[in-house]
Amino acid sequence: MPEIVMKARDPLTVDLFDVPVERVAKPGALDIGMQFRHLLSEQVKASPLSRHQIAARMSELVGHEITKHQLDSWTAESREGWRFPLEYLPALEVALDTHELLAWLADLRGARLSVGREALEAKLGKIESMKDELRKQEMVLKKLLGGMHE
């Protein structure tokens, strides 16, 4: 997996190459079963944990047993009938210590996953933008009110 280099940036400045663009879904474009299964498999292989350990951690997190056999079936390209249950996705990502699957799903829809500090910076940027808009509205209203006294 390539090393991710975090660069310092102004949280209020949008990187033009980092802006998600909503995608128009074309017929068949969201048949993501094999792609998702492949990504799921890659993430499991990249983990330092064994499949038994991943299944055990997921079991602990969801409160009922998830087996290595289930994990194997969800990731095997030959097991077409087996589908990974969406309700297990948070537990899998915690077990794998990743956000890659959620980020991939967000990207499919033209969205972007922000976590931790990045999410707070995005929220702060939105608040700053809202404050700027309110200041503009305030100036317009004051100007209108000022003109009424004449």
MDTraj code that builds the backbone (N, CA, C; nanometers):
import mdtraj as md
import numpy as np

residues = "MET PRO GLU ILE VAL MET LYS ALA ARG ASP PRO LEU THR VAL ASP LEU PHE ASP VAL PRO VAL GLU ARG VAL ALA LYS PRO GLY ALA LEU ASP ILE GLY MET GLN PHE ARG HIS LEU LEU SER GLU GLN VAL LYS ALA SER PRO LEU SER ARG HIS GLN ILE ALA ALA ARG MET SER GLU LEU VAL GLY HIS GLU ILE THR LYS HIS GLN LEU ASP SER TRP THR ALA GLU SER ARG GLU GLY TRP ARG PHE PRO LEU GLU TYR LEU PRO ALA LEU GLU VAL ALA LEU ASP THR HIS GLU LEU LEU ALA TRP LEU ALA ASP LEU ARG GLY ALA ARG LEU SER VAL GLY ARG GLU ALA LEU GLU ALA LYS LEU GLY LYS ILE GLU SER MET LYS ASP GLU LEU ARG LYS GLN GLU MET VAL LEU LYS LYS LEU LEU GLY GLY MET HIS GLU".split()
xyz = np.array([
    [0.0846, -0.1167, 0.0000],
    [0.0000, 0.0000, 0.0000],
    [0.0895, 0.1234, 0.0000],
    [0.0628, 0.2249, -0.0854],
    [0.1497, 0.3416, -0.0920],
    [0.1429, 0.4221, 0.0374],
    [0.2552, 0.4849, 0.0705],
    [0.2606, 0.5676, 0.1897],
    [0.1807, 0.6953, 0.1672],
    [0.1015, 0.7318, 0.2659],
    [0.0220, 0.8534, 0.2575],
    [0.0989, 0.9642, 0.3261],
    [0.1224, 1.0726, 0.2543],
    [0.1954, 1.1853, 0.3078],
    [0.0947, 1.2954, 0.3384],
    [0.0880, 1.3342, 0.4645],
    [-0.0037, 1.4397, 0.5055],
    [0.0663, 1.5730, 0.4858],
    [0.0025, 1.6626, 0.4134],
    [0.0619, 1.7931, 0.3938],
    [-0.0167, 1.8956, 0.4739],
    [0.0534, 1.9907, 0.5299],
    [-0.0130, 2.0966, 0.6047],
    [-0.0839, 2.1879, 0.5049],
    [-0.2090, 2.2216, 0.5373],
    [-0.2822, 2.3094, 0.4480],
    [-0.3774, 2.3942, 0.5286],
    [-0.4188, 2.5024, 0.4721],
    [-0.5186, 2.5882, 0.5326],
    [-0.6512, 2.5138, 0.5288],
    [-0.7144, 2.4894, 0.6450],
    [-0.8379, 2.4107, 0.6460],
    [-0.9534, 2.4784, 0.5735],
    [-0.9426, 2.6065, 0.5478],
    [-1.0516, 2.6778, 0.4812],
    [-1.0308, 2.6884, 0.3311],
    [-0.9150, 2.6453, 0.2834],
    [-0.8858, 2.6496, 0.1414],
    [-0.9145, 2.5145, 0.0794],
    [-0.9986, 2.5146, -0.0227],
    [-1.0348, 2.3900, -0.0884],
    [-0.9327, 2.3583, -0.1962],
    [-0.8820, 2.2373, -0.1945],
    [-0.7906, 2.1905, -0.2976],
    [-0.8757, 2.1550, -0.4192],
    [-0.8520, 2.2209, -0.5318],
    [-0.9348, 2.2002, -0.6501],
    [-0.9322, 2.0563, -0.6996],
    [-0.8255, 1.9837, -0.6693],
    [-0.8164, 1.8452, -0.7138],
    [-0.8756, 1.7482, -0.6114],
    [-0.9224, 1.8025, -0.4996],
    [-0.9738, 1.7212, -0.3913],
    [-1.1251, 1.7348, -0.3746],
    [-1.1891, 1.8047, -0.4662],
    [-1.3328, 1.8268, -0.4568],
    [-1.4059, 1.7107, -0.5236],
    [-1.4896, 1.6405, -0.4459],
    [-1.5642, 1.5293, -0.5065],
    [-1.6681, 1.5800, -0.6052],
    [-1.6903, 1.5031, -0.7076],
    [-1.7886, 1.5385, -0.8099],
    [-1.8936, 1.4289, -0.8115],
    [-2.0207, 1.4684, -0.7974],
    [-2.1274, 1.3688, -0.7980],
    [-2.1291, 1.2973, -0.9319],
    [-2.1450, 1.1684, -0.9251],
    [-2.1426, 1.0883, -1.0469],
    [-2.2834, 1.0482, -1.0865],
    [-2.3086, 1.0505, -1.2143],
    [-2.4367, 1.0048, -1.2662],
    [-2.4260, 0.8539, -1.2859],
    [-2.5174, 0.7816, -1.2232],
    [-2.5137, 0.6355, -1.2329],
    [-2.5752, 0.5915, -1.3648],
    [-2.4963, 0.5238, -1.4439],
    [-2.5438, 0.4698, -1.5710],
    [-2.5939, 0.3278, -1.5474],
    [-2.6817, 0.2792, -1.6326],
    [-2.7332, 0.1430, -1.6143],
    [-2.6200, 0.0407, -1.5993],
    [-2.6266, -0.0347, -1.4932],
    [-2.5272, -0.1390, -1.4665],
    [-2.4010, -0.0916, -1.3982],
    [-2.3817, 0.0395, -1.3885],
    [-2.2571, 0.0930, -1.3336],
    [-2.2406, 0.0627, -1.1843],
    [-2.3499, 0.0389, -1.1162],
    [-2.3403, 0.0146, -0.9729],
    [-2.3523, -0.1336, -0.9367],
    [-2.3280, -0.2181, -1.0327],
    [-2.3186, -0.3612, -1.0057],
    [-2.1764, -0.3838, -0.9551],
    [-2.1581, -0.3592, -0.8269],
    [-2.0233, -0.3522, -0.7691],
    [-1.9810, -0.4786, -0.6953],
    [-2.0600, -0.5842, -0.7058],
    [-2.0324, -0.7057, -0.6298],
    [-1.8901, -0.7545, -0.6387],
    [-1.8402, -0.7755, -0.7589],
    [-1.7041, -0.8293, -0.7751],
    [-1.5982, -0.7263, -0.7341],
    [-1.6213, -0.5991, -0.7666],
    [-1.5256, -0.4959, -0.7262],
    [-1.5160, -0.4891, -0.5739],
    [-1.6321, -0.4904, -0.5081],
    [-1.6337, -0.4826, -0.3631],
    [-1.5668, -0.6058, -0.3013],
    [-1.5975, -0.7224, -0.3563],
    [-1.5386, -0.8470, -0.3076],
    [-1.3856, -0.8419, -0.3221],
    [-1.3374, -0.7887, -0.4337],
    [-1.1941, -0.7773, -0.4573],
    [-1.1303, -0.6814, -0.3554],
    [-1.1932, -0.5657, -0.3340],
    [-1.1408, -0.4682, -0.2379],
    [-1.1431, -0.5265, -0.0971],
    [-1.2511, -0.5935, -0.0638],
    [-1.2637, -0.6596, 0.0660],
    [-1.1484, -0.7588, 0.0846],
    [-1.1234, -0.8390, -0.0166],
    [-1.0150, -0.9371, -0.0127],
    [-0.8795, -0.8692, 0.0057],
    [-0.8556, -0.7613, -0.0679],
    [-0.7289, -0.6873, -0.0567],
    [-0.7091, -0.6337, 0.0844],
    [-0.8155, -0.5789, 0.1425],
    [-0.8056, -0.5219, 0.2763],
    [-0.7778, -0.6304, 0.3807],
    [-0.8418, -0.7451, 0.3659],
    [-0.8181, -0.8561, 0.4580],
    [-0.6740, -0.9055, 0.4444],
    [-0.6255, -0.9183, 0.3208],
    [-0.4871, -0.9638, 0.2988],
    [-0.3851, -0.8644, 0.3526],
    [-0.4170, -0.7358, 0.3462],
    [-0.3242, -0.6317, 0.3916],
    [-0.3157, -0.6238, 0.5443],
    [-0.4108, -0.6824, 0.6116],
    [-0.4135, -0.6766, 0.7574],
    [-0.3049, -0.7659, 0.8176],
    [-0.2440, -0.7206, 0.9262],
    [-0.1477, -0.8069, 0.9957],
    [-0.2179, -0.9195, 1.0732],
    [-0.3504, -0.9098, 1.0876],
    [-0.4268, -1.0118, 1.1592],
    [-0.4590, -1.1289, 1.0678],
    [-0.4734, -1.2454, 1.1267],
    [-0.5172, -1.3623, 1.0504],
    [-0.6676, -1.3500, 1.0272],
    [-0.7193, -1.4291, 0.9361],
    [-0.8637, -1.4292, 0.9117],
    [-0.9404, -1.4735, 1.0364],
    [-0.8842, -1.5661, 1.1121],
    [-0.9467, -1.6081, 1.2383],
    [-0.9552, -1.4897, 1.3348],
    [-0.8475, -1.4130, 1.3442],
    [-0.8454, -1.2977, 1.4347],
    [-0.9437, -1.1901, 1.3894],
    [-0.9517, -1.1672, 1.2586],
    [-1.0455, -1.0674, 1.2057],
    [-1.1888, -1.1085, 1.2374],
    [-1.2211, -1.2339, 1.2110],
    [-1.3562, -1.2848, 1.2388],
    [-1.3875, -1.2764, 1.3882],
    [-1.2905, -1.3094, 1.4733],
    [-1.3108, -1.3029, 1.6185],
    [-1.3348, -1.1595, 1.6637],
    [-1.2579, -1.0665, 1.6089],
    [-1.2745, -0.9239, 1.6453],
    [-1.4102, -0.8732, 1.5990],
    [-1.4508, -0.9091, 1.4782],
    [-1.5824, -0.8695, 1.4284],
    [-1.6925, -0.9283, 1.5168],
    [-1.6769, -1.0554, 1.5545],
    [-1.7748, -1.1220, 1.6408],
    [-1.7905, -1.0460, 1.7722],
    [-1.6782, -1.0088, 1.8287],
    [-1.6785, -0.9327, 1.9542],
    [-1.7532, -0.8003, 1.9366],
    [-1.7314, -0.7346, 1.8242],
    [-1.7905, -0.6026, 1.8000],
    [-1.9407, -0.6082, 1.7700],
    [-1.9862, -0.7126, 1.7017],
    [-2.1289, -0.7207, 1.6673],
    [-2.2096, -0.8002, 1.7693],
    [-2.1434, -0.8750, 1.8558],
    [-2.2131, -0.9456, 1.9607],
    [-2.2659, -1.0828, 1.9236],
    [-2.2267, -1.1338, 1.8103],
    [-2.2581, -1.2725, 1.7727],
    [-2.1478, -1.3242, 1.6819],
    [-2.1464, -1.4551, 1.6646],
    [-2.0330, -1.5174, 1.5955],
    [-2.0306, -1.4892, 1.4452],
    [-1.9139, -1.4498, 1.4015],
    [-1.8797, -1.4414, 1.2593],
    [-1.7606, -1.5340, 1.2446],
    [-1.7667, -1.6250, 1.1496],
    [-1.6614, -1.7263, 1.1365],
    [-1.5616, -1.6922, 1.0262],
    [-1.4481, -1.7571, 1.0339],
    [-1.3482, -1.7451, 0.9275],
    [-1.4087, -1.7937, 0.7960],
    [-1.4888, -1.8982, 0.8017],
    [-1.5543, -1.9511, 0.6818],
    [-1.6414, -1.8436, 0.6158],
    [-1.7157, -1.7690, 0.6953],
    [-1.7973, -1.6608, 0.6393],
    [-1.7074, -1.5559, 0.5729],
    [-1.6020, -1.5168, 0.6439],
    [-1.5084, -1.4176, 0.5894],
    [-1.4474, -1.4666, 0.4593],
    [-1.4092, -1.5935, 0.4550],
    [-1.3539, -1.6518, 0.3325],
    [-1.4572, -1.6483, 0.2195],
    [-1.5805, -1.6811, 0.2511],
    [-1.6868, -1.6842, 0.1489],
    [-1.7174, -1.5448, 0.0963],
    [-1.7142, -1.4460, 0.1841],
    [-1.7427, -1.3088, 0.1405],
    [-1.6335, -1.2539, 0.0499],
    [-1.5120, -1.3033, 0.0648],
    [-1.4001, -1.2498, -0.0128],
    [-1.3637, -1.3342, -0.1345],
    [-1.4154, -1.4548, -0.1442],
    [-1.3806, -1.5441, -0.2557],
    [-1.4597, -1.5074, -0.3809],
    [-1.3883, -1.4809, -0.4883],
    [-1.4547, -1.4463, -0.6143],
    [-1.5402, -1.5609, -0.6660],
    [-1.5054, -1.6822, -0.6294],
    [-1.5803, -1.7998, -0.6766],
    [-1.7114, -1.8199, -0.5999],
    [-1.7315, -1.7496, -0.4903],
    [-1.8506, -1.7682, -0.4073],
    [-1.9537, -1.6601, -0.4389],
    [-1.9995, -1.6570, -0.5617],
    [-2.0912, -1.5540, -0.6124],
    [-2.2158, -1.5371, -0.5255],
    [-2.2685, -1.6459, -0.4704],
    [-2.3915, -1.6380, -0.3921],
    [-2.3751, -1.5732, -0.2559],
    [-2.2525, -1.5614, -0.2097],
    [-2.2274, -1.5029, -0.0781],
    [-2.2083, -1.3529, -0.0915],
    [-2.2849, -1.2774, -0.0155],
    [-2.2753, -1.1308, -0.0163],
    [-2.2335, -1.0824, 0.1218],
    [-2.1449, -0.9882, 0.1251],
    [-2.1022, -0.9310, 0.2520],
    [-2.2153, -0.8443, 0.3065],
    [-2.2622, -0.8706, 0.4296],
    [-2.3710, -0.7904, 0.4869],
    [-2.3242, -0.6496, 0.5251],
    [-2.3945, -0.5508, 0.4767],
    [-2.3583, -0.4117, 0.5028],
    [-2.3523, -0.3815, 0.6521],
    [-2.4380, -0.4437, 0.7301],
    [-2.4385, -0.4129, 0.8733],
    [-2.3097, -0.4568, 0.9428],
    [-2.2266, -0.5384, 0.8766],
    [-2.0987, -0.5795, 0.9339],
    [-1.9838, -0.4869, 0.8924],
    [-2.0091, -0.3941, 0.8041],
    [-1.9014, -0.3088, 0.7528],
    [-1.8304, -0.2292, 0.8627],
    [-1.9026, -0.1640, 0.9539],
    [-1.8290, -0.0925, 1.0594],
    [-1.7396, -0.1847, 1.1417],
    [-1.7882, -0.3027, 1.1761],
    [-1.7082, -0.3966, 1.2549],
    [-1.5853, -0.4437, 1.1764],
    [-1.6027, -0.4673, 1.0478],
    [-1.4886, -0.5099, 0.9661],
    [-1.3842, -0.3998, 0.9596],
    [-1.4278, -0.2771, 0.9381],
    [-1.3310, -0.1686, 0.9298],
    [-1.2588, -0.1456, 1.0621],
    [-1.3282, -0.1615, 1.1731],
    [-1.2616, -0.1504, 1.3027],
    [-1.1603, -0.2645, 1.3169],
    [-1.2005, -0.3852, 1.2831],
    [-1.1110, -0.5006, 1.2936],
    [-0.9874, -0.4828, 1.2052],
    [-1.0066, -0.4250, 1.0888],
    [-0.8953, -0.4056, 0.9952],
    [-0.8206, -0.2743, 1.0176],
    [-0.8751, -0.1902, 1.1055],
    [-0.8166, -0.0583, 1.1323],
    [-0.8005, 0.0213, 1.0024],
    [-0.9123, 0.0360, 0.9319],
    [-0.9118, 0.1063, 0.8037],
    [-1.0433, 0.1804, 0.7825],
    [-1.0430, 0.2720, 0.6881],
    [-1.1641, 0.3383, 0.6395],
    [-1.1738, 0.3227, 0.4880],
    [-1.0891, 0.2372, 0.4318],
    [-1.0795, 0.2227, 0.2871],
    [-1.2097, 0.1802, 0.2204],
    [-1.2824, 0.0887, 0.2830],
    [-1.4065, 0.0401, 0.2215],
    [-1.5119, 0.1500, 0.2190],
    [-1.5281, 0.2213, 0.3296],
    [-1.6241, 0.3325, 0.3329],
    [-1.5828, 0.4429, 0.2354],
    [-1.4534, 0.4707, 0.2292],
    [-1.4056, 0.5743, 0.1365],
    [-1.4345, 0.5336, -0.0074],
    [-1.4165, 0.4070, -0.0386],
    [-1.4438, 0.3576, -0.1741],
    [-1.5919, 0.3709, -0.2066],
    [-1.6782, 0.3329, -0.1122],
    [-1.8221, 0.3447, -0.1332],
    [-1.8634, 0.4910, -0.1502],
    [-1.8061, 0.5791, -0.0700],
    [-1.8366, 0.7221, -0.0833],
    [-1.7949, 0.7720, -0.2215],
    [-1.6768, 0.7303, -0.2661],
    [-1.6264, 0.7728, -0.3961],
    [-1.7179, 0.7272, -0.5107],
    [-1.7787, 0.6105, -0.4955],
    [-1.8725, 0.5631, -0.5981],
    [-1.9854, 0.6630, -0.6238],
    [-2.0245, 0.7347, -0.5203],
    [-2.1342, 0.8293, -0.5293],
    [-2.0855, 0.9726, -0.5467],
    [-1.9554, 0.9888, -0.5648],
    [-1.9013, 1.1225, -0.5838],
    [-1.8864, 1.1978, -0.4537],
    [-1.8782, 1.1263, -0.3450],
    [-1.8615, 1.1881, -0.2141],
    [-1.7214, 1.1586, -0.1621],
    [-1.6924, 1.2136, -0.0463],
    [-1.5616, 1.1941, 0.0121],
    [-1.5780, 1.1680, 0.1607],
    [-1.5074, 1.0725, 0.2117],
    [-1.5106, 1.0397, 0.3534],
    [-1.4071, 1.1240, 0.4262],
    [-1.4520, 1.1937, 0.5280],
    [-1.3612, 1.2703, 0.6130],
    [-1.3694, 1.2121, 0.7530],
    [-1.2538, 1.1922, 0.8158],
    [-1.2479, 1.1300, 0.9471],
    [-1.1577, 1.2124, 1.0373],
    [-1.1937, 1.2217, 1.1631],
    [-1.1089, 1.2867, 1.2620],
    [-1.0880, 1.4340, 1.2342],
    [-0.9631, 1.4748, 1.2374],
    [-0.9276, 1.6160, 1.2207],
    [-0.9782, 1.6707, 1.0869],
    [-0.9685, 1.5890, 0.9833],
    [-1.0139, 1.6324, 0.8511],
    [-1.1638, 1.6656, 0.8532],
    [-1.2423, 1.5860, 0.9238],
    [-1.3856, 1.6118, 0.9350],
    [-1.4111, 1.7411, 1.0122],
    [-1.3335, 1.7630, 1.1183],
    [-1.3483, 1.8867, 1.1959],
    [-1.3095, 2.0085, 1.1134],
    [-1.2031, 1.9956, 1.0346],
    [-1.1612, 2.1065, 0.9489],
    [-1.2676, 2.1378, 0.8445],
    [-1.3306, 2.0358, 0.7893],
    [-1.4372, 2.0569, 0.6912],
    [-1.5552, 2.1279, 0.7562],
    [-1.5903, 2.0871, 0.8765],
    [-1.7003, 2.1500, 0.9492],
    [-1.6670, 2.2955, 0.9800],
    [-1.5439, 2.3211, 1.0213],
    [-1.5009, 2.4576, 1.0502],
    [-1.5081, 2.5438, 0.9237],
    [-1.4650, 2.4883, 0.8118],
    [-1.4733, 2.5615, 0.6853],
    [-1.6170, 2.5949, 0.6496],
    [-1.7076, 2.5026, 0.6734],
    [-1.8492, 2.5270, 0.6457],
    [-1.9034, 2.6375, 0.7359],
    [-1.8644, 2.6359, 0.8629],
    [-1.9087, 2.7404, 0.9559],
    [-1.8560, 2.8765, 0.9117],
    [-1.7288, 2.8817, 0.8712],
    [-1.6700, 3.0081, 0.8246],
    [-1.7444, 3.0601, 0.7016],
    [-1.7778, 2.9707, 0.6112],
    [-1.8525, 3.0088, 0.4916],
    [-1.9908, 3.0628, 0.5284],
    [-2.0559, 2.9976, 0.6233],
    [-2.1879, 3.0426, 0.6686],
    [-2.1785, 3.1810, 0.7339],
    [-2.0723, 3.2030, 0.8125],
    [-2.0530, 3.3335, 0.8768],
    [-2.0333, 3.4426, 0.7710],
    [-1.9555, 3.4130, 0.6670],
    [-1.9348, 3.5097, 0.5586],
    [-2.0672, 3.5443, 0.4917],
    [-2.1480, 3.4423, 0.4646],
    [-2.2784, 3.4648, 0.4010],
    [-2.3689, 3.5473, 0.4912],
    [-2.3686, 3.5195, 0.6200],
    [-2.4508, 3.5971, 0.7142],
    [-2.4034, 3.7425, 0.7216],
    [-2.2713, 3.7655, 0.7177],
    [-2.2184, 3.9025, 0.7181],
    [-2.2664, 3.9790, 0.5947],
    [-2.2658, 3.9119, 0.4791],
    [-2.3138, 3.9760, 0.3561],
    [-2.4617, 4.0126, 0.3687],
    [-2.5404, 3.9192, 0.4207],
    [-2.6831, 3.9462, 0.4385],
    [-2.7053, 4.0599, 0.5382],
    [-2.6250, 4.0620, 0.6440],
    [-2.6347, 4.1676, 0.7438],
    [-2.6048, 4.3038, 0.6805],
    [-2.5027, 4.3102, 0.5964],
    [-2.4670, 4.4368, 0.5313],
    [-2.5799, 4.4848, 0.4402],
    [-2.6407, 4.3941, 0.3660],
    [-2.7516, 4.4298, 0.2771],
    [-2.8683, 4.4840, 0.3590],
    [-2.9009, 4.4158, 0.4676],
    [-3.0123, 4.4600, 0.5517],
    [-2.9840, 4.5960, 0.6150],
    [-2.8626, 4.6186, 0.6626],
    [-2.8260, 4.7471, 0.7211],
    [-2.8330, 4.8588, 0.6183],
    [-2.7922, 4.8259, 0.4959],
    [-2.7976, 4.9248, 0.3882],
    [-2.9429, 4.9589, 0.3569],
    [-3.0272, 4.8576, 0.3506],
    [-3.1708, 4.8810, 0.3261],
    [-3.2329, 4.9613, 0.4388],
    [-3.2004, 4.9287, 0.5618],
    [-3.2529, 5.0019, 0.6775],
    [-3.2018, 5.1454, 0.6811],
    [-3.0765, 5.1636, 0.6437],
    [-3.0170, 5.2971, 0.6398],
    [-3.0874, 5.3849, 0.5369],
    [-3.1258, 5.3268, 0.4264],
    [-3.1955, 5.3999, 0.3212],
    [-3.3385, 5.4343, 0.3587],
    [-3.3958, 5.3664, 0.4542],
    [-3.5332, 5.3918, 0.4950],
    [-3.5441, 5.5133, 0.5849],
    [-3.4342, 5.5549, 0.6465],
    [-3.4360, 5.6703, 0.7375],
    [-3.4300, 5.8024, 0.6619],
    [-3.4055, 5.7975, 0.5377],
    [-3.3907, 5.9208, 0.4598],
    [-3.5226, 5.9786, 0.4204],
])
top = md.Topology()
chain = top.add_chain()
for i, resn in enumerate(residues, 1):
    res = top.add_residue(resn, chain, resSeq=i)
    for name in ("N", "CA", "C"):
        top.add_atom(name, md.element.get_by_symbol(name[0]), res)
traj = md.Trajectory(xyz[None], top)
